[in-house]
């Protein structure tokens, strides 16, 4: 009498050999497909971020973490498919086993689709909203702030797969061995289905290769000739375009030049780099508004020249800033049919100069240039100062 109500041990015989094999194959196939889907959609999302923001580049530890998360989640979701197929067998020792098996399948498949829906919804809507915000600078760092959540999700799904099965079968050993197998499959999927993010990173780098090379060149020059060593964070910010830290860098540099104090040589070099690479601060005013000029005003550069000795390194670099400003104003207009022949920065310069450089700045720059060229003390350092070319309105 007691045996009639006692749970059986889960076994291949109770499940059925054919059903057991179908479950294993279906689970493995599902895990591979899900893992590949996760990884390819992550790269697709990273690509789409470049349309409105800087490319999302994951740190090595962060990338490894997400690779393991996607692989482990894909593995336990594959296990969900396997167990749900196993629970379709009709070998019922107890009357309530049929109800439990149906409940188990329903529960497992509900969790399966719920997790996929959650990942799809959270992985698409939230990041696109965040990266669609002007100046987003990874203020919400999921890896650092919510890493435990990513660890718990696969564990919960794994436990959920076996929760109701234990009401039907004695399955302690199977749970233990399935856990070990899931770990092995996770490592295998991480190795075989992970996508090398350097492919997209390299393509993005080539888009701004000339800008990055110029930054590295100026940073190395500052170190070798002037003994200036910039912090890694400063260099990284120079290589960003749309983040909050990048726009603040542009604004702060302009603000520094507007004061009556001497501007340090390292700041002068940073301003030169920012102008050369046409970094923007994300703020736009009416056309021909002087506020559209994102860099140090020419008159402020002239004032700084008067504060330094004519033969100082600061004076030489200040003249370089004026050269970059004149070159920026002289940027030729590029027809849209020739965009493929020019770099992204050249296109941005051409478009930006046409619409966002006020007439007052051009006139001010012309006056400053004339003042320097007519002052004999600047003859040596200003001889290469180019002339301004006026665009047709």
C-alpha positions as a Markdown table, in Angstrom:
| # | Residue | x | y | z |
|---|---|---|---|---|
| 1 | Unk | 0.0 | 0.0 | 0.0 |
| 2 | Unk | 2.9 | 2.3 | 0.9 |
| 3 | Unk | 4.6 | 1.7 | -2.5 |
| 4 | Unk | 1.5 | 2.9 | -4.3 |
| 5 | Unk | 2.0 | 6.4 | -2.9 |
| 6 | Unk | 5.7 | 6.5 | -3.0 |
| 7 | Unk | 7.5 | 8.6 | -5.6 |
| 8 | Unk | 9.5 | 6.7 | -8.2 |
| 9 | Unk | 13.1 | 7.5 | -9.0 |
| 10 | Unk | 13.5 | 9.4 | -12.2 |
| 11 | Unk | 15.1 | 7.2 | -14.8 |
| 12 | Unk | 15.4 | 6.8 | -18.6 |
| 13 | Unk | 13.0 | 3.9 | -18.4 |
| 14 | Unk | 10.3 | 6.0 | -16.7 |
| 15 | Unk | 10.8 | 8.8 | -19.2 |
| 16 | Unk | 11.2 | 6.6 | -22.2 |
| 17 | Unk | 14.4 | 6.2 | -24.2 |
| 18 | Unk | 13.1 | 8.0 | -27.3 |
| 19 | Unk | 11.7 | 10.9 | -25.3 |
| 20 | Unk | 14.9 | 11.1 | -23.3 |
| 21 | Unk | 17.0 | 11.5 | -26.4 |
| 22 | Unk | 14.6 | 13.9 | -28.0 |
| 23 | Unk | 14.7 | 16.0 | -24.9 |
| 24 | Unk | 18.5 | 16.0 | -24.7 |
| 25 | Unk | 18.9 | 17.0 | -28.4 |
| 26 | Unk | 16.2 | 19.6 | -28.3 |
| 27 | Unk | 17.7 | 21.2 | -25.2 |
| 28 | Unk | 21.2 | 21.3 | -26.6 |
| 29 | Unk | 20.0 | 22.8 | -29.9 |
| 30 | Unk | 17.9 | 25.4 | -28.0 |
| 31 | Unk | 20.8 | 26.3 | -25.8 |
| 32 | Unk | 23.1 | 26.9 | -28.8 |
| 33 | Unk | 20.5 | 28.9 | -30.7 |
| 34 | Unk | 19.6 | 31.0 | -27.7 |
| 35 | Unk | 23.3 | 31.7 | -26.8 |
| 36 | Unk | 24.1 | 32.7 | -30.4 |
| 37 | Unk | 21.0 | 35.0 | -30.5 |
| 38 | Unk | 22.0 | 36.7 | -27.2 |
| 39 | Unk | 25.5 | 37.3 | -28.5 |
| 40 | Unk | 24.6 | 38.5 | -32.0 |
| 41 | Unk | 21.9 | 40.8 | -30.6 |
| 42 | Unk | 24.4 | 42.3 | -28.1 |
| 43 | Unk | 26.7 | 43.2 | -31.0 |
| 44 | Unk | 23.7 | 44.5 | -33.0 |
| 45 | Unk | 22.8 | 46.7 | -30.1 |
| 46 | Unk | 26.4 | 48.0 | -29.7 |
| 47 | Unk | 26.3 | 48.9 | -33.4 |
| 48 | Unk | 23.0 | 50.7 | -33.1 |
| 49 | Unk | 24.4 | 52.8 | -30.2 |
| 50 | Unk | 26.8 | 54.4 | -32.6 |
| 51 | Unk | 23.9 | 56.1 | -34.4 |
| 52 | Unk | 23.3 | 58.4 | -31.5 |
| 53 | Unk | 26.1 | 57.9 | -29.0 |
| 54 | Unk | 29.6 | 56.6 | -28.7 |
| 55 | Unk | 30.2 | 52.9 | -29.3 |
| 56 | Unk | 29.6 | 50.8 | -26.1 |
| 57 | Unk | 32.9 | 49.1 | -25.5 |
| 58 | Unk | 32.9 | 46.6 | -22.6 |
| 59 | Unk | 35.8 | 46.2 | -20.4 |
| 60 | Unk | 37.5 | 42.8 | -20.4 |
| 61 | Unk | 36.1 | 41.7 | -17.1 |
| 62 | Unk | 32.6 | 43.1 | -18.0 |
| 63 | Unk | 32.7 | 41.3 | -21.4 |
| 64 | Unk | 33.7 | 38.0 | -19.7 |
| 65 | Unk | 30.9 | 38.4 | -17.2 |
| 66 | Unk | 28.2 | 38.9 | -19.8 |
| 67 | Unk | 29.6 | 36.1 | -21.9 |
| 68 | Unk | 29.2 | 33.7 | -19.0 |
| 69 | Unk | 25.8 | 35.1 | -18.2 |
| 70 | Unk | 24.5 | 34.6 | -21.7 |
| 71 | Unk | 26.0 | 31.1 | -21.9 |
| 72 | Unk | 24.6 | 30.0 | -18.5 |
| 73 | Unk | 21.2 | 31.5 | -19.1 |
| 74 | Unk | 21.0 | 29.8 | -22.5 |
| 75 | Unk | 22.1 | 26.5 | -20.9 |
| 76 | Unk | 19.4 | 26.5 | -18.2 |
| 77 | Unk | 16.8 | 27.6 | -20.8 |
| 78 | Unk | 17.8 | 24.7 | -22.9 |
| 79 | Unk | 17.4 | 22.5 | -19.8 |
| 80 | Unk | 13.9 | 23.9 | -19.6 |
| 81 | Unk | 13.1 | 22.5 | -23.0 |
| 82 | Unk | 14.6 | 19.2 | -22.1 |
| 83 | Unk | 12.7 | 18.7 | -18.9 |
| 84 | Unk | 9.4 | 19.9 | -20.4 |
| 85 | Unk | 9.8 | 17.2 | -23.1 |
| 86 | Unk | 10.6 | 14.6 | -20.5 |
| 87 | Unk | 7.5 | 15.4 | -18.6 |
| 88 | Unk | 5.2 | 14.6 | -21.6 |
| 89 | Unk | 5.5 | 10.8 | -20.8 |
| 90 | Unk | 2.4 | 8.9 | -19.8 |
| 91 | Unk | 3.9 | 6.6 | -17.2 |
| 92 | Unk | 1.9 | 7.6 | -14.1 |
| 93 | Unk | 2.3 | 5.5 | -11.0 |
| 94 | Unk | 0.1 | 7.8 | -9.0 |
| 95 | Unk | -3.1 | 9.5 | -10.1 |
| 96 | Unk | -1.8 | 13.0 | -9.2 |
| 97 | Unk | 1.4 | 12.5 | -11.3 |
| 98 | Unk | -0.5 | 13.4 | -14.5 |
| 99 | Unk | -1.5 | 16.7 | -12.9 |
| 100 | Unk | 2.0 | 17.4 | -11.6 |
| 101 | Unk | 3.5 | 16.7 | -15.0 |
| 102 | Unk | 1.1 | 19.0 | -16.7 |
| 103 | Unk | 1.8 | 21.6 | -14.0 |
| 104 | Unk | 5.5 | 21.1 | -14.4 |
| 105 | Unk | 5.4 | 21.7 | -18.2 |
| 106 | Unk | 3.2 | 24.7 | -17.8 |
| 107 | Unk | 5.4 | 26.2 | -15.1 |
| 108 | Unk | 8.7 | 25.5 | -17.0 |
| 109 | Unk | 7.4 | 26.9 | -20.3 |
| 110 | Unk | 6.0 | 29.9 | -18.6 |
| 111 | Unk | 9.3 | 30.6 | -16.9 |
| 112 | Unk | 11.1 | 30.0 | -20.2 |
| 113 | Unk | 9.1 | 32.5 | -22.2 |
| 114 | Unk | 9.0 | 35.0 | -19.3 |
| 115 | Unk | 12.8 | 35.1 | -19.1 |
| 116 | Unk | 13.1 | 35.5 | -22.9 |
| 117 | Unk | 10.5 | 38.3 | -22.9 |
| 118 | Unk | 12.2 | 40.0 | -19.9 |
| 119 | Unk | 15.7 | 39.8 | -21.6 |
| 120 | Unk | 14.3 | 41.0 | -24.9 |
| 121 | Unk | 12.3 | 43.9 | -23.3 |
| 122 | Unk | 15.0 | 45.0 | -20.9 |
| 123 | Unk | 17.8 | 44.5 | -23.4 |
| 124 | Unk | 16.1 | 46.6 | -26.1 |
| 125 | Unk | 14.0 | 49.3 | -24.5 |
| 126 | Unk | 16.1 | 50.4 | -21.5 |
| 127 | Unk | 19.4 | 50.6 | -23.3 |
| 128 | Unk | 17.9 | 52.4 | -26.3 |
| 129 | Unk | 16.3 | 54.9 | -24.0 |
| 130 | Unk | 19.5 | 55.5 | -22.1 |
| 131 | Unk | 21.8 | 55.7 | -25.1 |
| 132 | Unk | 19.2 | 57.9 | -26.9 |
| 133 | Unk | 19.6 | 60.5 | -24.1 |
| 134 | Unk | 22.1 | 63.2 | -25.0 |
| 135 | Unk | 25.3 | 62.9 | -23.0 |
| 136 | Unk | 24.6 | 59.4 | -21.6 |
| 137 | Unk | 27.9 | 58.3 | -20.0 |
| 138 | Unk | 27.1 | 54.9 | -18.6 |
| 139 | Unk | 25.7 | 56.3 | -15.4 |
| 140 | Unk | 23.7 | 53.1 | -15.0 |
| 141 | Unk | 26.3 | 50.4 | -14.8 |
| 142 | Unk | 24.5 | 47.1 | -14.7 |
| 143 | Unk | 27.7 | 45.1 | -14.3 |
| 144 | Unk | 28.9 | 47.0 | -11.2 |
| 145 | Unk | 25.6 | 47.8 | -9.6 |
| 146 | Unk | 23.4 | 44.7 | -10.4 |
| 147 | Unk | 25.9 | 41.9 | -11.0 |
| 148 | Unk | 24.2 | 39.7 | -8.3 |
| 149 | Unk | 20.9 | 39.9 | -10.3 |
| 150 | Unk | 22.6 | 38.4 | -13.3 |
| 151 | Unk | 24.1 | 35.6 | -11.2 |
| 152 | Unk | 20.7 | 34.7 | -9.6 |
| 153 | Unk | 18.7 | 34.6 | -12.8 |
| 154 | Unk | 20.2 | 31.4 | -14.2 |
| 155 | Unk | 20.2 | 29.8 | -10.7 |
| 156 | Unk | 16.5 | 30.6 | -10.3 |
| 157 | Unk | 15.6 | 29.2 | -13.7 |
| 158 | Unk | 17.6 | 26.0 | -13.0 |
| 159 | Unk | 15.8 | 25.5 | -9.7 |
| 160 | Unk | 12.5 | 26.2 | -11.3 |
| 161 | Unk | 13.0 | 23.5 | -13.8 |
| 162 | Unk | 13.3 | 20.8 | -11.1 |
| 163 | Unk | 10.9 | 22.3 | -8.5 |
| 164 | Unk | 7.7 | 20.5 | -9.5 |
| 165 | Unk | 9.6 | 17.5 | -11.0 |
| 166 | Unk | 10.6 | 16.6 | -7.5 |
| 167 | Unk | 6.9 | 16.2 | -6.6 |
| 168 | Unk | 6.7 | 13.5 | -9.2 |
| 169 | Unk | 10.1 | 11.8 | -9.0 |
| 170 | Unk | 12.9 | 11.3 | -6.6 |
| 171 | Unk | 15.5 | 13.2 | -8.6 |
| 172 | Unk | 18.3 | 14.4 | -6.2 |
| 173 | Unk | 21.1 | 12.7 | -8.2 |
| 174 | Unk | 19.7 | 13.9 | -11.5 |
| 175 | Unk | 19.6 | 17.5 | -10.2 |
| 176 | Unk | 23.2 | 17.2 | -9.0 |
| 177 | Unk | 24.5 | 15.7 | -12.3 |
| 178 | Unk | 22.4 | 18.1 | -14.4 |
| 179 | Unk | 24.0 | 21.0 | -12.5 |
| 180 | Unk | 27.5 | 19.7 | -13.3 |
| 181 | Unk | 26.5 | 19.2 | -16.9 |
| 182 | Unk | 25.1 | 22.7 | -17.1 |
| 183 | Unk | 28.3 | 24.1 | -15.8 |
| 184 | Unk | 30.3 | 22.2 | -18.5 |
| 185 | Unk | 27.9 | 23.3 | -21.3 |
| 186 | Unk | 28.1 | 26.9 | -20.0 |
| 187 | Unk | 31.9 | 26.9 | -20.4 |
| 188 | Unk | 31.5 | 25.2 | -23.8 |
| 189 | Unk | 29.0 | 27.7 | -25.1 |
| 190 | Unk | 31.1 | 30.6 | -23.7 |
| 191 | Unk | 34.0 | 29.4 | -25.8 |
| 192 | Unk | 32.2 | 28.5 | -29.0 |
| 193 | Unk | 29.3 | 31.0 | -29.3 |
| 194 | Unk | 30.9 | 34.2 | -27.9 |
| 195 | Unk | 31.5 | 36.9 | -30.5 |
| 196 | Unk | 34.7 | 38.8 | -30.6 |
| 197 | Unk | 33.8 | 42.4 | -29.9 |
| 198 | Unk | 37.1 | 43.6 | -31.4 |
| 199 | Unk | 35.5 | 43.1 | -34.9 |
| 200 | Unk | 33.1 | 46.0 | -34.3 |
| 201 | Unk | 35.6 | 47.9 | -32.2 |
| 202 | Unk | 38.1 | 47.9 | -35.0 |
| 203 | Unk | 35.5 | 49.1 | -37.5 |
| 204 | Unk | 34.5 | 51.9 | -35.2 |
| 205 | Unk | 38.2 | 52.8 | -34.6 |
| 206 | Unk | 38.8 | 53.1 | -38.3 |
| 207 | Unk | 35.9 | 55.6 | -38.5 |
| 208 | Unk | 37.9 | 57.9 | -36.2 |
| 209 | Unk | 41.4 | 56.6 | -36.9 |
| 210 | Unk | 42.8 | 60.0 | -37.9 |
| 211 | Unk | 41.3 | 61.7 | -34.8 |
| 212 | Unk | 42.7 | 59.0 | -32.4 |
| 213 | Unk | 46.1 | 59.1 | -34.1 |
| 214 | Unk | 46.2 | 62.9 | -33.6 |
| 215 | Unk | 45.3 | 62.6 | -30.0 |
| 216 | Unk | 48.0 | 60.0 | -29.4 |
| 217 | Unk | 50.5 | 62.1 | -31.3 |
| 218 | Unk | 49.8 | 65.2 | -29.3 |
| 219 | Unk | 49.8 | 63.3 | -26.0 |
| 220 | Unk | 53.2 | 61.7 | -26.8 |
| 221 | Unk | 54.5 | 65.1 | -27.9 |
| 222 | Unk | 53.4 | 66.7 | -24.7 |
| 223 | Unk | 55.2 | 64.0 | -22.7 |
| 224 | Unk | 58.4 | 64.1 | -24.7 |
| 225 | Unk | 58.8 | 67.8 | -25.3 |
| 226 | Unk | 57.1 | 69.4 | -22.3 |
| 227 | Unk | 57.1 | 66.6 | -19.6 |
| 228 | Unk | 53.3 | 66.6 | -19.4 |
| 229 | Unk | 51.6 | 63.3 | -18.7 |
| 230 | Unk | 47.9 | 63.2 | -19.0 |
| 231 | Unk | 45.7 | 60.9 | -17.0 |
| 232 | Unk | 44.2 | 57.9 | -18.7 |
| 233 | Unk | 40.7 | 59.2 | -17.9 |
| 234 | Unk | 41.5 | 62.5 | -19.7 |
| 235 | Unk | 42.8 | 60.7 | -22.8 |
| 236 | Unk | 39.8 | 58.4 | -22.8 |
| 237 | Unk | 37.4 | 61.4 | -22.6 |
| 238 | Unk | 39.2 | 63.0 | -25.6 |
| 239 | Unk | 38.4 | 59.9 | -27.6 |
| 240 | Unk | 34.7 | 60.2 | -26.8 |
| 241 | Unk | 32.2 | 62.4 | -28.7 |
| 242 | Unk | 28.7 | 62.4 | -27.2 |
| 243 | Unk | 29.1 | 61.4 | -23.6 |
| 244 | Unk | 28.5 | 63.8 | -20.6 |
| 245 | Unk | 32.2 | 63.7 | -19.7 |
| 246 | Unk | 33.1 | 64.7 | -23.3 |
| 247 | Unk | 30.7 | 67.6 | -23.5 |
| 248 | Unk | 31.8 | 68.8 | -20.0 |
| 249 | Unk | 35.4 | 68.7 | -21.1 |
| 250 | Unk | 34.6 | 71.0 | -24.1 |
| 251 | Unk | 32.6 | 73.4 | -21.9 |
| 252 | Unk | 35.2 | 73.5 | -19.1 |
| 253 | Unk | 38.1 | 74.2 | -21.6 |
| 254 | Unk | 36.2 | 77.1 | -23.1 |
| 255 | Unk | 35.4 | 78.4 | -19.6 |
| 256 | Unk | 39.0 | 78.2 | -18.5 |
| 257 | Unk | 40.1 | 80.5 | -21.4 |
| 258 | Unk | 37.5 | 83.1 | -20.5 |
| 259 | Unk | 39.1 | 83.9 | -17.2 |
| 260 | Unk | 41.9 | 86.4 | -16.6 |
| 261 | Unk | 44.3 | 83.9 | -15.1 |
| 262 | Unk | 47.0 | 82.2 | -17.1 |
| 263 | Unk | 46.0 | 79.0 | -18.7 |
| 264 | Unk | 48.3 | 76.1 | -18.1 |
| 265 | Unk | 50.2 | 74.4 | -21.0 |
| 266 | Unk | 48.4 | 71.1 | -20.6 |
| 267 | Unk | 45.0 | 72.8 | -20.9 |
| 268 | Unk | 46.2 | 74.8 | -24.0 |
| 269 | Unk | 47.2 | 71.5 | -25.7 |
| 270 | Unk | 43.9 | 69.9 | -24.8 |
| 271 | Unk | 42.0 | 72.9 | -26.4 |
| 272 | Unk | 44.1 | 72.5 | -29.6 |
| 273 | Unk | 43.2 | 68.8 | -29.7 |
| 274 | Unk | 39.5 | 69.5 | -29.1 |
| 275 | Unk | 39.4 | 72.0 | -32.0 |
| 276 | Unk | 41.3 | 69.8 | -34.4 |
| 277 | Unk | 38.9 | 67.0 | -33.8 |
| 278 | Unk | 35.9 | 69.3 | -33.8 |
| 279 | Unk | 34.5 | 68.0 | -30.5 |
| 280 | Unk | 31.1 | 69.4 | -29.7 |
| 281 | Unk | 29.3 | 70.1 | -26.4 |
| 282 | Unk | 25.8 | 69.1 | -27.6 |
| 283 | Unk | 24.3 | 72.6 | -27.2 |
| 284 | Unk | 22.8 | 74.4 | -30.1 |
| 285 | Unk | 21.3 | 77.9 | -30.3 |
| 286 | Unk | 19.8 | 79.9 | -33.0 |
| 287 | Unk | 21.9 | 80.2 | -36.2 |
| 288 | Unk | 24.7 | 82.8 | -36.0 |
| 289 | Unk | 24.5 | 82.9 | -32.2 |
| 290 | Unk | 27.9 | 83.4 | -30.7 |
| 291 | Unk | 27.0 | 80.7 | -28.1 |
| 292 | Unk | 27.3 | 78.1 | -30.9 |
| 293 | Unk | 31.1 | 78.6 | -30.8 |
| 294 | Unk | 32.3 | 75.8 | -28.5 |
| 295 | Unk | 35.9 | 76.7 | -28.1 |
| 296 | Unk | 38.0 | 79.5 | -26.7 |
| 297 | Unk | 37.2 | 82.9 | -28.2 |
| 298 | Unk | 40.0 | 84.3 | -30.4 |
| 299 | Unk | 40.2 | 87.4 | -28.2 |
| 300 | Unk | 40.8 | 85.2 | -25.1 |
| 301 | Unk | 43.6 | 83.4 | -26.9 |
| 302 | Unk | 45.2 | 86.8 | -27.7 |
| 303 | Unk | 44.9 | 87.8 | -24.1 |
| 304 | Unk | 46.7 | 84.7 | -23.1 |
| 305 | Unk | 49.4 | 85.4 | -25.6 |
| 306 | Unk | 50.0 | 88.8 | -23.9 |
| 307 | Unk | 50.3 | 87.1 | -20.5 |
| 308 | Unk | 53.2 | 84.8 | -21.6 |
| 309 | Unk | 56.7 | 85.4 | -22.9 |
| 310 | Unk | 56.8 | 85.4 | -26.7 |
| 311 | Unk | 59.3 | 82.5 | -26.7 |
| 312 | Unk | 57.5 | 80.3 | -24.2 |
| 313 | Unk | 56.0 | 77.0 | -25.1 |
| 314 | Unk | 52.6 | 78.3 | -24.1 |
| 315 | Unk | 52.8 | 81.1 | -26.8 |
| 316 | Unk | 53.8 | 78.6 | -29.4 |
| 317 | Unk | 50.8 | 76.3 | -28.6 |
| 318 | Unk | 48.5 | 79.3 | -28.4 |
| 319 | Unk | 49.4 | 80.2 | -32.0 |
| 320 | Unk | 48.7 | 76.6 | -32.9 |
| 321 | Unk | 45.2 | 77.0 | -31.5 |
| 322 | Unk | 44.7 | 80.0 | -33.7 |
| 323 | Unk | 45.9 | 77.9 | -36.7 |
| 324 | Unk | 43.5 | 75.2 | -35.8 |
| 325 | Unk | 40.6 | 77.7 | -35.5 |
| 326 | Unk | 41.5 | 79.3 | -38.9 |
| 327 | Unk | 41.8 | 75.8 | -40.5 |
| 328 | Unk | 38.4 | 75.0 | -39.0 |
| 329 | Unk | 36.8 | 78.1 | -40.5 |
| 330 | Unk | 38.4 | 77.3 | -43.8 |
| 331 | Unk | 37.0 | 73.8 | -43.9 |
| 332 | Unk | 35.7 | 73.3 | -47.5 |
| 333 | Unk | 32.0 | 72.4 | -48.0 |
| 334 | Unk | 31.6 | 68.7 | -48.8 |
| 335 | Unk | 28.8 | 67.7 | -51.1 |
| 336 | Unk | 26.8 | 64.7 | -49.8 |
| 337 | Unk | 27.7 | 62.7 | -52.9 |
| 338 | Unk | 31.3 | 62.8 | -51.9 |
| 339 | Unk | 30.8 | 61.8 | -48.3 |
| 340 | Unk | 32.3 | 58.3 | -48.9 |
| 341 | Unk | 35.6 | 60.0 | -49.8 |
| 342 | Unk | 36.0 | 61.8 | -46.5 |
| 343 | Unk | 36.3 | 60.9 | -42.8 |
| 344 | Unk | 33.4 | 61.3 | -40.4 |
| 345 | Unk | 35.2 | 64.3 | -38.7 |
| 346 | Unk | 35.7 | 66.1 | -42.0 |
| 347 | Unk | 32.0 | 65.7 | -42.8 |
| 348 | Unk | 31.0 | 66.9 | -39.3 |
| 349 | Unk | 33.3 | 69.9 | -39.7 |
| 350 | Unk | 31.9 | 70.8 | -43.1 |
| 351 | Unk | 28.3 | 70.6 | -41.9 |
| 352 | Unk | 29.1 | 72.3 | -38.5 |
| 353 | Unk | 31.0 | 75.2 | -40.0 |
| 354 | Unk | 28.2 | 75.9 | -42.4 |
| 355 | Unk | 25.5 | 76.2 | -39.8 |
| 356 | Unk | 27.0 | 76.7 | -36.4 |
| 357 | Unk | 29.8 | 79.2 | -36.7 |
| 358 | Unk | 28.6 | 82.7 | -36.1 |
| 359 | Unk | 29.8 | 85.6 | -38.2 |
| 360 | Unk | 31.0 | 87.4 | -35.1 |
| 361 | Unk | 33.6 | 84.7 | -34.5 |
| 362 | Unk | 34.9 | 84.9 | -38.0 |
| 363 | Unk | 35.3 | 88.7 | -37.7 |
| 364 | Unk | 36.8 | 88.4 | -34.2 |
| 365 | Unk | 39.3 | 85.8 | -35.5 |
| 366 | Unk | 40.2 | 88.0 | -38.4 |
| 367 | Unk | 40.9 | 90.9 | -36.1 |
| 368 | Unk | 43.0 | 88.8 | -33.8 |
| 369 | Unk | 45.0 | 87.5 | -36.7 |
| 370 | Unk | 45.6 | 91.0 | -38.1 |
| 371 | Unk | 46.7 | 92.2 | -34.7 |
| 372 | Unk | 49.2 | 89.4 | -34.4 |
| 373 | Unk | 50.5 | 89.7 | -37.9 |
| 374 | Unk | 51.0 | 93.5 | -37.5 |
| 375 | Unk | 52.8 | 93.1 | -34.2 |
| 376 | Unk | 56.5 | 92.5 | -35.0 |
| 377 | Unk | 57.2 | 90.6 | -31.7 |
| 378 | Unk | 55.0 | 87.7 | -33.1 |
| 379 | Unk | 56.8 | 87.6 | -36.4 |
| 380 | Unk | 58.7 | 84.4 | -35.7 |
| 381 | Unk | 55.9 | 82.3 | -34.3 |
| 382 | Unk | 53.1 | 83.6 | -36.5 |
| 383 | Unk | 54.7 | 83.4 | -39.9 |
| 384 | Unk | 52.7 | 80.2 | -40.7 |
| 385 | Unk | 49.4 | 81.6 | -39.6 |
| 386 | Unk | 47.1 | 81.0 | -42.6 |
| 387 | Unk | 44.6 | 83.5 | -44.0 |
| 388 | Unk | 40.9 | 83.2 | -43.5 |
| 389 | Unk | 38.7 | 82.2 | -46.4 |
| 390 | Unk | 35.2 | 83.5 | -46.3 |
| 391 | Unk | 32.4 | 81.2 | -47.3 |
| 392 | Unk | 29.5 | 82.4 | -49.4 |
| 393 | Unk | 26.3 | 82.6 | -47.2 |
